[in-house]
Amino acid sequence: MAITLNNGFQMPMIGLGVWRMEKKAIKDLIIESIKIGFRHFDCACIISFQSSLAFTNFDIVFTKCLMFCAADYKNEAEVGEALREAIKTGLLWNTDHGHVVEACKHSLKKLQLDYLDLYLVHFPISIRHTGDSSLPPFINVFELTPLDEDGVLDIETNISLETTWHAMEDLVSMGLVRSIGISNYDIFLTRDCLAYSKIKPAVNQIETHPYFQRESLVKFCQKHGICATAHTPLGGADANTKRFGTVSCLDDPILKGIAEKYKKTVAQIVLRWGIQRNTVVIPKTSKSERLKENFKVLEFELAKEDMDVIQAIDKNYRSNIQPAKFWGIDLYA
């Protein structure tokens, strides 16, 4: 099951996130996920998908998110090794930043690719460039981000989002990228991007789940031909609960009741709900059984009345609060 982007390319409706995975587990997990049928891998800074869901030859194409700060995974070798074994091509996950064209070319070189299929602006903000050549392994991007003397995000004031977007468009004209998109943009920033863009963003990757449905933003994106992708489709589950003390929608009694009705897990119900509202979902798991369970959401449908019940439990509750925690500034204010 795939969604067609506004330029004609297709992206699978479900993917796999690999953030915070154990380094030694990544290789086997990616190989297994490919065998199961996954064709969309999200490492926050790099996403892969293919235009056809056919399993033949493990054909996968890569996309890259433009980050404004340093990499936080440092598991590129393991991801790349797994993909090389699976698809017989040297594909390497990487993050980079700096000037857009320079960063993209650097990523292409490290990924051993001629072009990227999707390049995303990760956050609607530019901060002081630090480079990544001296970063230790497994650093946390949010903790490493440069702060000023007051402990607040060191924001660049001479680079506008419009300037960044036009540089992103240059990547398309140069043949380095097929599609470009945005991430963590609200309605107003998305509207502005549509106003000054020559090439519309193909994707807006955002946090959205039953407790944070963002119906207005999702519908606005879809109305204007932008694919809404959920980077936290399960609300962060236990990981965000442990990290930030946030509440998980997976513990909601209403969702548990629906899961019992369909004889599915709560996570499967939540992911299926996301897909049926025409959003792409990219859950993270490091467990083999969960991989299989997540992919099986393509095998059933929720009745309209159950979709309506889930819509009614929206709490406008953000669970992914890292910017405020580590940057000394509420990026979403």
C-alpha positions as CSV (number, residue, x, y, z in Angstrom):
1,M,0.0,0.0,0.0
2,A,1.5,3.3,-1.1
3,I,0.6,6.9,-1.4
4,T,1.3,9.0,-4.5
5,L,3.2,12.2,-3.9
6,N,2.4,15.4,-5.7
7,N,5.2,14.7,-8.3
8,G,3.9,11.2,-9.1
9,F,6.4,9.2,-7.0
10,Q,5.0,6.7,-4.5
11,M,5.9,6.1,-0.9
12,P,4.8,3.1,1.3
13,M,2.1,3.9,3.9
14,I,4.1,2.2,6.6
15,G,7.8,2.3,7.4
16,L,10.3,1.4,10.2
17,G,12.0,3.9,12.4
18,V,15.4,3.0,13.8
19,W,16.1,5.8,16.3
20,R,17.5,4.6,19.6
21,M,18.1,1.1,18.3
22,E,21.0,-0.9,19.7
23,K,23.9,-0.7,17.3
24,K,24.5,-4.5,17.1
25,A,20.8,-5.2,16.4
26,I,20.3,-2.8,13.4
27,K,21.8,-5.0,10.7
28,D,19.7,-8.1,11.4
29,L,16.6,-6.1,12.0
30,I,16.7,-4.2,8.7
31,I,17.4,-7.4,6.8
32,E,14.4,-9.1,8.5
33,S,12.2,-6.1,7.9
34,I,13.0,-6.1,4.2
35,K,12.1,-9.8,4.0
36,I,8.8,-9.1,5.8
37,G,8.0,-6.4,3.2
38,F,9.1,-3.1,4.6
39,R,10.3,-0.6,2.0
40,H,10.4,2.6,4.0
41,F,13.1,3.2,6.7
42,D,13.3,6.3,8.8
43,C,16.4,7.2,10.7
44,A,15.1,10.7,11.5
45,C,17.7,12.0,9.1
46,I,17.3,9.5,6.3
47,I,14.2,7.8,5.0
48,S,14.0,5.2,2.2
49,F,11.2,4.1,0.1
50,Q,10.5,2.7,-3.3
51,S,8.0,3.7,-6.0
52,S,6.9,0.1,-6.4
53,L,5.9,-2.3,-3.5
54,A,7.2,-5.3,-5.5
55,F,9.5,-7.4,-3.4
56,T,11.7,-8.3,-6.4
57,N,15.4,-7.6,-6.0
58,F,14.8,-5.6,-2.7
59,D,14.6,-2.4,-4.7
60,I,14.7,0.5,-2.3
61,V,15.4,4.2,-2.9
62,F,16.7,6.6,-0.3
63,T,15.7,9.9,0.9
64,K,17.5,12.3,3.1
65,C,16.4,14.9,5.7
66,L,18.3,18.1,5.9
67,M,19.3,18.6,9.5
68,F,20.4,21.8,11.0
69,C,22.6,20.1,13.6
70,A,24.7,17.1,14.1
71,A,23.8,13.4,13.7
72,D,22.3,11.7,16.7
73,Y,22.5,8.0,15.7
74,K,25.9,7.3,14.3
75,N,24.8,3.8,13.2
76,E,25.4,4.4,9.5
77,A,27.7,1.5,9.1
78,E,25.3,-1.1,10.5
79,V,22.4,0.3,8.4
80,G,24.5,0.4,5.3
81,E,25.9,-3.1,5.8
82,A,22.4,-4.5,6.3
83,L,21.1,-2.8,3.2
84,R,24.1,-3.8,1.1
85,E,23.5,-7.4,2.0
86,A,19.8,-7.1,1.3
87,I,19.7,-5.1,-1.9
88,K,23.3,-5.6,-3.2
89,T,23.9,-1.8,-3.2
90,G,26.1,0.3,-1.0
91,L,23.5,2.4,0.8
92,L,24.6,4.3,3.9
93,W,22.6,6.3,6.3
94,N,24.0,9.7,7.1
95,T,23.2,13.1,8.4
96,D,24.9,16.3,7.4
97,H,24.3,20.0,7.5
98,G,25.7,23.3,6.4
99,H,24.9,24.7,3.0
100,V,22.1,22.8,1.4
101,V,23.8,21.8,-1.9
102,E,27.1,21.0,-0.1
103,A,25.3,18.9,2.5
104,C,23.4,17.0,-0.1
105,K,26.4,16.2,-2.2
106,H,28.3,15.1,0.9
107,S,25.4,12.8,1.8
108,L,25.3,11.4,-1.8
109,K,29.0,10.6,-1.6
110,K,28.7,8.8,1.7
111,L,25.5,7.0,0.6
112,Q,27.2,6.0,-2.7
113,L,24.2,7.3,-4.7
114,D,23.7,9.6,-7.7
115,Y,20.6,11.2,-6.4
116,L,18.1,11.1,-3.5
117,D,14.4,10.6,-3.8
118,L,13.3,12.8,-1.0
119,Y,15.1,15.5,0.9
120,L,13.5,17.1,4.0
121,V,14.1,20.2,6.0
122,H,14.1,18.6,9.5
123,F,13.0,21.5,11.6
124,P,11.8,25.0,10.6
125,I,14.9,26.7,12.1
126,S,18.5,27.4,11.3
127,I,21.2,27.3,14.0
128,R,24.9,27.8,14.1
129,H,26.7,25.2,12.0
130,T,29.1,22.9,13.9
131,G,30.1,20.2,11.4
132,D,30.1,16.5,12.3
133,S,33.6,15.3,11.6
134,S,34.6,15.1,15.2
135,L,31.4,13.8,16.8
136,P,31.6,10.8,19.1
137,P,29.4,7.7,18.3
138,F,25.9,7.6,19.6
139,I,25.7,11.3,20.5
140,N,22.2,12.8,21.0
141,V,21.5,15.5,18.5
142,F,19.3,17.5,20.9
143,E,21.8,17.5,23.7
144,L,24.8,18.3,21.4
145,T,23.0,21.2,19.7
146,P,24.9,24.5,20.2
147,L,23.5,26.8,22.8
148,D,24.3,30.4,23.6
149,E,25.7,31.6,26.9
150,D,22.2,31.6,28.4
151,G,21.7,28.0,27.6
152,V,19.3,28.8,24.8
153,L,19.4,27.5,21.2
154,D,22.0,29.4,19.2
155,I,19.7,30.5,16.3
156,E,21.0,31.9,13.1
157,T,19.2,35.1,12.1
158,N,20.6,35.6,8.6
159,I,19.2,32.5,6.9
160,S,15.4,32.5,6.2
161,L,13.3,29.5,5.6
162,E,12.5,30.8,2.2
163,T,16.3,31.0,1.4
164,T,16.6,27.4,2.6
165,W,13.7,26.3,0.5
166,H,15.0,27.8,-2.7
167,A,18.3,26.0,-2.2
168,M,16.3,22.8,-1.8
169,E,14.6,23.5,-5.1
170,D,18.0,23.9,-6.7
171,L,18.7,20.3,-5.7
172,V,15.8,19.2,-7.9
173,S,17.0,21.3,-10.9
174,M,20.5,19.9,-10.4
175,G,19.2,16.4,-10.5
176,L,20.5,15.6,-7.0
177,V,17.0,15.1,-5.6
178,R,13.7,14.0,-7.0
179,S,11.3,15.3,-4.2
180,I,11.7,17.8,-1.5
181,G,9.7,18.3,1.7
182,I,9.5,19.7,5.2
183,S,9.2,18.4,8.7
184,N,7.7,19.8,11.9
185,Y,6.1,22.7,10.1
186,D,2.8,24.0,11.4
187,I,-0.1,25.3,9.2
188,F,1.3,28.8,8.9
189,L,4.9,27.8,8.1
190,T,3.5,25.3,5.6
191,R,1.3,28.0,4.1
192,D,4.3,30.3,3.7
193,C,6.3,27.6,2.1
194,L,3.5,27.0,-0.5
195,A,3.4,30.8,-1.1
196,Y,7.1,31.2,-1.9
197,S,7.8,27.8,-3.4
198,K,8.3,27.1,-7.1
199,I,8.3,23.3,-6.2
200,K,5.7,22.4,-3.6
201,P,6.8,20.3,-0.6
202,A,5.9,16.7,-1.2
203,V,5.9,15.7,2.4
204,N,5.4,17.3,5.9
205,Q,6.7,14.9,8.5
206,I,5.0,15.7,11.9
207,E,4.1,14.2,15.3
208,T,0.5,12.9,15.1
209,H,-1.3,10.1,16.9
210,P,-4.7,9.6,18.6
211,Y,-3.8,12.0,21.5
212,F,-2.3,14.6,19.1
213,Q,-4.3,14.3,15.9
214,R,-3.7,17.8,14.5
215,E,-6.6,17.4,12.2
216,S,-6.4,20.9,10.8
217,L,-2.8,20.6,9.9
218,V,-3.2,17.1,8.4
219,K,-6.2,18.3,6.3
220,F,-4.5,21.5,5.2
221,C,-1.5,19.5,4.0
222,Q,-3.7,17.0,2.1
223,K,-5.8,19.7,0.6
224,H,-2.7,21.2,-0.9
225,G,-1.2,18.0,-2.1
226,I,1.3,17.5,0.7
227,C,1.7,14.0,2.2
228,A,1.4,14.1,6.0
229,T,3.8,11.6,7.6
230,A,3.6,10.6,11.3
231,H,7.1,10.4,12.8
232,T,5.6,9.6,16.2
233,P,2.5,7.5,15.2
234,L,2.3,5.7,18.5
235,G,2.8,8.8,20.6
236,G,6.3,7.7,21.5
237,A,5.0,4.8,23.6
238,D,7.1,3.7,26.5
239,A,10.2,5.4,25.2
240,N,8.7,8.9,25.5
241,T,7.0,8.0,28.8
242,K,10.4,7.1,30.3
243,R,12.3,9.9,28.7
244,F,9.8,12.8,29.2
245,G,7.2,11.5,31.6
246,T,4.5,11.8,28.9
247,V,1.3,9.7,28.8
248,S,1.1,7.0,26.1
249,C,-2.1,6.6,24.1
250,L,-1.4,2.9,24.0
251,D,-2.7,2.7,27.6
252,D,-6.0,4.3,26.6
253,P,-9.0,2.1,27.7
254,I,-11.1,3.1,24.6
255,L,-8.3,2.0,22.3
256,K,-7.8,-1.2,24.3
257,G,-11.5,-1.9,23.8
258,I,-11.3,-1.5,20.1
259,A,-8.2,-3.7,20.0
260,E,-10.1,-6.4,21.8
261,K,-13.0,-6.1,19.3
262,Y,-10.7,-6.7,16.3
263,K,-8.4,-9.1,18.2
264,K,-5.4,-6.9,17.4
265,T,-2.8,-5.1,19.5
266,V,-3.5,-1.5,20.5
267,A,-0.5,-0.4,18.5
268,Q,-2.0,-2.1,15.4
269,I,-5.2,-0.2,15.9
270,V,-3.4,3.1,16.2
271,L,-1.3,2.5,13.1
272,R,-4.3,1.4,11.1
273,W,-6.2,4.5,12.2
274,G,-3.2,6.6,10.9
275,I,-3.2,4.8,7.6
276,Q,-7.0,5.2,7.1
277,R,-6.8,8.9,7.6
278,N,-4.3,8.8,4.7
279,T,-1.2,9.6,6.6
280,V,2.1,7.6,6.3
281,V,3.2,6.0,9.6
282,I,6.8,5.2,10.6
283,P,6.7,3.4,14.0
284,K,9.9,2.3,15.7
285,T,10.6,-1.2,17.0
286,S,13.6,-3.4,17.7
287,K,11.5,-6.5,18.3
288,S,11.0,-9.1,15.5
289,E,7.4,-9.9,16.5
290,R,6.5,-6.2,16.6
291,L,7.9,-5.8,13.1
292,K,5.5,-8.5,11.8
293,E,2.6,-7.1,13.8
294,N,3.2,-3.6,12.5
295,F,3.3,-4.8,8.9
296,K,0.0,-6.7,9.3
297,V,-1.9,-3.5,9.8
298,L,-2.2,-3.6,6.0
299,E,-4.4,-6.7,6.3
300,F,-7.5,-5.3,8.0
301,E,-9.6,-2.1,8.2
302,L,-11.3,-0.2,10.9
303,A,-15.1,0.5,10.6
304,K,-16.1,4.1,10.3
305,E,-17.7,4.1,13.7
306,D,-14.4,3.0,15.3
307,M,-12.5,5.7,13.3
308,D,-15.0,8.2,14.7
309,V,-14.5,6.9,18.3
310,I,-10.8,7.3,18.0
311,Q,-11.2,10.8,16.6
312,A,-13.1,11.8,19.7
313,I,-10.3,10.9,22.1
314,D,-7.9,13.7,20.8
315,K,-6.3,15.6,23.7
316,N,-4.1,17.9,21.7
317,Y,-1.3,16.3,23.6
318,R,2.3,16.4,22.3
319,S,4.5,13.7,23.6
320,N,7.7,14.4,21.7
321,I,9.0,17.4,23.7
322,Q,12.7,17.2,23.1
323,P,13.3,20.7,21.7
324,A,11.9,22.3,24.9
325,K,13.9,19.9,27.1
326,F,17.3,20.3,25.5
327,W,17.3,23.6,23.7
328,G,16.0,26.0,26.3
329,I,13.3,27.1,23.9
330,D,9.8,25.9,23.0
331,L,10.2,25.5,19.2
332,Y,6.4,24.8,18.9
333,A,5.2,27.9,20.9
